[in-house]
């Protein structure tokens, strides 16, 4: 099971925003450059993040995005669910999906349901503050070279 690129990019972008905002709006262009995420992709993600009330936008010169709440109040699970359509390990658990006619007698339903609950619980146990703290420590250890907090395997 894999999270989509959308989820990975959203979490990386939110860590970047948290690291670099320091009380001022951060442009998507800045995040795009540091995190090597296509700008048009970030625009789509931040549209969802804004709609989910995780970020707010600031218009005009020097505008960009800021966190809508404190880092400690934003859970990684919330970020992921906001940009993903579903986060379930199997399609039959998706809300509104009534394609599974076997739920009542399915021998593996509880396995998939339990896995989904554990994934959600794990992601909800980590806050943006936790990730940002880790990224700051990493930057201090390695020296900040101006690049983003994480790279994905190519």
Secondary structure, 3 states (H helix, E strand, C coil): CCCCHHHHHHHHHHHHHHHHHCCCCECHHHHHHHHCCCHHHHHHHHHHHHHCCCEEEECCCCCEEEECCCHHHCEHHHHHHHHCCCCCCCHHHCCCCCCCCCHHHCCCHHHHHHHHHHHHHHHHCCEHHHHHHHHHHHHHHHCCCCCCCCCCCC
